């Protein structure tokens, strides 16, 4: 699974986008694993890091927001975007 097409959509020069691009490059150039296995590794990193940095309850709440948003987008009823999930307002709501 190549993520280069997704990477091209992110042209903003921010730290988050830079990290995202580096992770995409790493995944694109890592051979020997299937897409599903790479996804599992990414989810494991996200879960371990997120729960350590945010706390497990806050991280689980954040994941529920991600799932809710992706299901709404899939159903054609999404009014937000993935960028909304990393906005300061949502993170303040989750962490406080």
Backbone torsions as a table, in degrees:
resi	resn	phi	psi	omega
1	UNK	NA	116.7	179.8
2	UNK	-94.7	133.5	-178.5
3	UNK	-106.8	11.7	-177.4
4	UNK	-60.5	-37.7	179.5
5	UNK	-65.0	-34.8	177.0
6	UNK	-69.8	-41.2	-178.3
7	UNK	-61.3	-36.1	-178.8
8	UNK	-64.0	-25.3	-179.8
9	UNK	-71.6	-19.9	-178.1
10	UNK	-99.2	100.6	-178.6
11	UNK	-112.3	-4.3	177.2
12	UNK	-66.3	142.7	-178.6
13	UNK	-97.6	77.4	178.6
14	UNK	-123.7	165.4	178.2
15	UNK	-63.5	-37.5	179.8
16	UNK	-64.9	-44.4	179.1
17	UNK	-65.6	-37.3	178.5
18	UNK	-64.1	-44.5	177.0
19	UNK	-62.0	-44.6	178.3
20	UNK	-56.5	-46.3	-179.1
21	UNK	-64.8	-39.5	178.5
22	UNK	-65.1	-40.2	178.1
23	UNK	-65.8	-42.4	177.6
24	UNK	-59.9	-44.1	178.2
25	UNK	-61.0	-42.9	179.5
26	UNK	-60.9	-47.5	-178.7
27	UNK	-66.3	-43.9	179.8
28	UNK	-60.4	-35.3	-174.4
29	UNK	-98.0	3.3	179.4
30	UNK	-92.6	113.2	-177.9
31	UNK	-97.2	159.1	173.1
32	UNK	103.3	-8.9	177.9
33	UNK	-124.0	147.8	175.0
34	UNK	-75.2	163.9	-179.8
35	UNK	-57.1	-40.1	-179.3
36	UNK	-63.4	-39.8	-179.7
37	UNK	-68.1	-38.5	176.1
38	UNK	-64.5	-38.9	178.6
39	UNK	-63.4	-42.4	178.2
40	UNK	-60.3	-44.1	179.9
41	UNK	-63.0	-42.6	179.0
42	UNK	-64.1	-42.5	178.0
43	UNK	-64.8	-37.8	178.6
44	UNK	-63.7	-46.0	178.5
45	UNK	-61.0	-47.1	180.0
46	UNK	-60.5	-42.4	-178.8
47	UNK	-68.1	-46.7	-179.3
48	UNK	-64.7	-47.1	-178.2
49	UNK	-68.2	-46.8	-178.6
50	UNK	-61.0	-43.7	-178.9
51	UNK	-69.5	-32.7	177.0
52	UNK	-71.1	-41.2	-174.7
53	UNK	-83.7	-35.4	-175.6
54	UNK	-101.7	-22.6	-169.5
55	UNK	96.8	146.7	-173.9
56	UNK	-63.7	-42.6	-180.0
57	UNK	-61.8	-46.5	-179.4
58	UNK	-66.1	-39.1	179.1
59	UNK	-64.4	-43.4	178.1
60	UNK	-62.5	-39.7	176.1
61	UNK	-62.4	-43.6	177.4
62	UNK	-59.5	-44.2	178.2
63	UNK	-61.3	-37.3	178.0
64	UNK	-64.8	-35.1	177.0
65	UNK	-67.0	-40.7	177.9
66	UNK	-62.0	-47.9	179.7
67	UNK	-61.5	-44.6	179.6
68	UNK	-59.4	-45.9	-179.8
69	UNK	-64.6	-45.4	-178.0
70	UNK	-66.5	-36.8	176.5
71	UNK	-65.9	-38.6	178.4
72	UNK	-66.6	-42.3	178.0
73	UNK	-62.7	-44.4	179.9
74	UNK	-61.1	-37.4	-179.3
75	UNK	-81.3	-0.2	-179.9
76	UNK	77.8	17.6	-177.9
77	UNK	-118.6	12.8	-178.5
78	UNK	-71.9	126.3	177.5
79	UNK	-108.2	-0.4	-179.8
80	UNK	-120.6	-168.9	178.5
81	UNK	-142.9	171.4	177.9
82	UNK	-64.0	-31.3	176.8
83	UNK	-60.9	-32.3	178.0
84	UNK	-61.3	-31.0	-177.8
85	UNK	-68.9	-23.9	-179.8
86	UNK	-105.5	11.5	177.3
87	UNK	-69.4	154.3	-179.4
88	UNK	-58.9	-36.8	-177.0
89	UNK	-62.8	-45.6	-178.7
90	UNK	-68.5	-42.2	179.0
91	UNK	-64.6	-38.6	176.9
92	UNK	-63.1	-40.9	179.6
93	UNK	-62.4	-40.7	-177.3
94	UNK	-72.7	-42.0	-172.5
95	UNK	-85.4	-10.5	-177.9
96	UNK	-122.0	NA	NA
